[in-house]
Amino acid sequence: MKGHQLFIGLVGMFGWLFVVAQAPITQDLMESTEVPVVPDFSGTYISGTPVEAYTYAEPTSYPFTRVGTRAHAIFDPISADPQQQNDCAGESVPSVIWGGNPMAIVQQDGIIFMRFESGDTMRRIYLDDTLPLTVREHTITGFSTGHWEGVELRIETTHLQAGVITNRGHPMSENARLSERYWRNLDSDNLQMELIVQDPINYTEPVTLTREFVWSEEERVQSWNCISLGPRFIEPDIDELARMLEDL
């Protein structure tokens, strides 16, 4: 009987020691599962001018395929510019990123908005991984999903219309995939950005471009109140123009 009681006592003591030993580990696991603080990139940024206010880097030589070489060689900036046909046409991604107009970022639950003044171009970056899979059309801004990796915002964009990476005619097919990375340095509110373009049709390897968006407390993205006069190579209809002005 005494041996039985001694056995039970030893089991209880070892059980108590096990619980005590596990307590710090459990506490560490609880601390490690805390929700990380998400950076707030909201604000307005100078997107292109003045030149001395931002940094911008692209390859000195683009790794064109034969298809890409030909597309770049025959590029005509006038005929390729959609605003030659429609003054109010929106800007396309990613070329709008390198443009000379302000950019505003607004963060909400599950979505981030990036608005560019030119063409009132709006990007929507969905952070919700449970979005239903639907058939998506190719558009000038594509379909973007994002997530946070520590203090960095990572964005993947697909379903873009064929176009150009920059306004200097570096081609981009509709199968291109964009990978973006945004972060802030510790001593600055400016936004650093890296873009990687994967487009095997036009390039033999991924193309990387970088830039800095300068944060501005005074700058604001203005409304794009635009009136289209029609294709620029056609004489405008003065009567129609007068009617449009009256409607403003």
Secondary structure as GFF3:
##gff-version 3
##sequence-region A 1 248
A	DSSP	alpha_helix	2	32	.	.	.	ID=ss1
A	DSSP	beta_strand	43	46	.	.	.	ID=ss2
A	DSSP	three_ten_helix	51	53	.	.	.	ID=ss3
A	DSSP	beta_strand	56	57	.	.	.	ID=ss4
A	DSSP	alpha_helix	66	73	.	.	.	ID=ss5
A	DSSP	alpha_helix	77	80	.	.	.	ID=ss6
A	DSSP	three_ten_helix	82	84	.	.	.	ID=ss7
A	DSSP	three_ten_helix	95	98	.	.	.	ID=ss8
A	DSSP	beta_strand	103	108	.	.	.	ID=ss9
A	DSSP	beta_strand	111	116	.	.	.	ID=ss10
A	DSSP	three_ten_helix	118	120	.	.	.	ID=ss11
A	DSSP	beta_strand	121	126	.	.	.	ID=ss12
A	DSSP	beta_strand	143	149	.	.	.	ID=ss13
A	DSSP	beta_strand	152	158	.	.	.	ID=ss14
A	DSSP	beta_strand	163	164	.	.	.	ID=ss15
A	DSSP	beta_strand	171	172	.	.	.	ID=ss16
A	DSSP	beta_strand	177	183	.	.	.	ID=ss17
A	DSSP	beta_strand	191	198	.	.	.	ID=ss18
A	DSSP	beta_strand	207	216	.	.	.	ID=ss19
A	DSSP	alpha_helix	238	247	.	.	.	ID=ss20
###
